[in-house]
Amino acid sequence: MKVENLKSSYLEQLYRGFYQAQNKKIHTARAQLTMSLEECRELAKEISGKPSISSLDLEQRWHLIEALNQRGAKIFNPKIPRELSKINETKAMLENSEPVMDAGKLYPIHLDYWNKRFPKDRRGFPSNKQLALIQTLWELYFEDHRSGRGLRGFIFRQTRNLPDGPVSAIEFLKNHHVKAVLVPLVRKARSVVKSRKKGDDDRNNES
């Protein structure tokens, strides 16, 4: 097995193990508070906007455990391991994401480029998967080829008021810039995909 595959397998196992451990802590805290599952789901809704515990990512689960402790539970809530933080950010964007499914061969091409350029993780910087995802979503759903509207300009605007900003070149993004760049890209992509589906449904109904 290749080294990168071994590393990926290890990280995925670490992610699942931490996720399951958080899950147990949440339900242990809920039991300590005699809180119903519905009440806990409403608490999760305050964090993510959805009344669902299973849909929370690692960071959101950490905040849920904190909220349960503030209500009187006594549960140890360890910080998310550094090596999982990048996976957590990427999974939040990739899971159940129709735009990524629509990316075809574009995402793997970008990912291959970044893997070759940065074969090792860069401390404090986004993962290669995040860089590839940013490029892919931009090219599929944002690019309009107008002056000042390119990816560099977009990244500059999104990081202008953030620490270590503004940044324009994608390779100089820091970890704390990723959310500000990715969230609007994913939101726009989902909107476009939804609009396309509606158009397809309307045409099918007409025929």
N, C-alpha and C positions, 0 to 999 in steps of 0.2 A: 504494500500500500504506500502511496506517495506521502511525503512528509506533510504537504498541505492538507491532504485528506485526513491524516491522523489528527492534525491540529483542529480541523473543522469538526471532526467527530468528537474530540475532547470538549470543545467549546459547547457543542450542542448538548452533550450529556451534562455539562456543568450548568447550562441554562435550564434544562429540564429539571435537574435536581434542585436548583435554587427556586424555581417556579413552584415545584411541589412542596418544598419546605415552607415557602410563604403561604401557600394555600392552607397547609395544616395550621400555621400560626393564626391565620385569619379566623378559621373555624374554632380554634381553641379559645381565642379572644372572644368570639361571639358567644361561646358556651359560658365563659366566665361572666359575661354581661347579661346572660339569659336573653340575648337579642335574637329575634326571629330572622330567618333568611331574607324575608322581604325587607325588613328594616336595614339589614346589611347591604342589600342591593340598592336601597335608596341612598345609603351613605356612599356607595360606589358611584352612583349617579352624580353626586355632588363633585366627584373628582374627575370623571371622564365624560359625563353627560349621558351615559347609558346606565340603566338599572341592571347591570350585569357584572358579576365578579370575574367570571371566566374571560371576559374581553379585556380586562386590565393587563397592561404590560408590567414589567418588573418595577419600574419607578412608581407607577400608579398604585401597585400593590403595597409598596413600601409606605406610601402616603396613607393608604387605607389602614394599615396596621398602626401607624402613628395616630390616626384619628380614633381608632378603637382604644388605644392606650390612654388618650386624652379623656376618654369617657369612663376610665376606671379599670380597663384590662391591664394585666401585667405580663406582657409578652416581649421577649428580647427581639429587637428589630435590627438585624445587622445591615450594614451598608451594602449596596450592590457591588460585587467585585469589579474592579476596573476593567478586566478583560471581557466582562459581560456588558459593559455600558454601551459599547458600539453595536453589539449584536442587538441589544434591547432597542436602540434607536432605529436600526434598520428593519427589524421585525415589525415594529409598529407601523412602518410605511409599506412593507411588503405583504403582510398577511391580509387576506381577503381584499386585495387591491386589484381591481379590474384594469386600471391603467397599465400596471406592470404586465398583466397577461396580454395586453394589446401591444406590448413593446416588440414582440417578434424577436428578431435577431439583433436588434439594436443594443439592448442592455448587455448581452454577453460580449459584444464587440468592445464596448466601452470598458467593461470589467477586465477584459483581457489586456487592454492598453494600460490600465492603472496597475494591474498586477505585475506587469513587466516593468513599469516605471518605478513602482514602490513595492518591491518583493517582500519587504518587512514592514510590520506595523510601525507607524510614526506616533510616538507618544504625544498626546495633546491634539492630534489631528484626526479628521474623519477617516473612516475605513475606506478601502478601495470600492467596496460595494456601495457605500453612500455617495461617493464621487460619481460612480457610474450611473446610479439612480438619478442623481441631480441632472446630469447631462441628458439622459434618456427622456425624462419627463419634460425637460426644457425643449428638446428638439421635436418631440411628438406633439406637445400641446401649447407651447408658449411662443416659440420662435416666429417672429413676424417680419424679420429682415429690415426693420426700420432703424434709422440712425439713432444710436443711443439706447436701443431696445434689446441689445444682445445680452448673452448670458453674463458677460463681465459687468455690464451696466446694472443688470438685475441684482447680482450678488453685491455690488457696491451699495445699491440702495437699501438692500435688506440688512446689511451689516454696518451701515453708517453710524448708527447710534448704539452699537454694541461694544463691549470691551474688546480691545485689539482691533477695532474697526476704524475706518472702513477697509474692506478687502475687495479686490476686483478679480484677481486670478483664482480660479477654483482650487488650485493646489495649495493656496495659502490660507484656505478656510481653517478655522480652529473648531474643536469639538463643540464649543458653546455657540457657534454660528449655525450649525447644521439645522436645528429646528426652525430657525427664522427663514432659512432658504427652502427647506423641503416642504414644510407645511403648506405654503401657498401654491407650490407646484402640484402637490398631490390633490389639493382642493380643486384647482383648475382642471386637472386631468379627470377627476371623477365627474366634474360638471360636464365636461365635453363628452365623456363616454355615456353619461346618462342622457344627454341631448341626442347623441347618435342613436342610442337604443330606442328612444321615443320616436325619432324620425323613422327608423326601420319598422317599428310597430304600427305607426300610422300608415305607412305605405303598404304593409301587409294587410291591414284592415280594409284599405281601399280596394285592394285586389281581391 
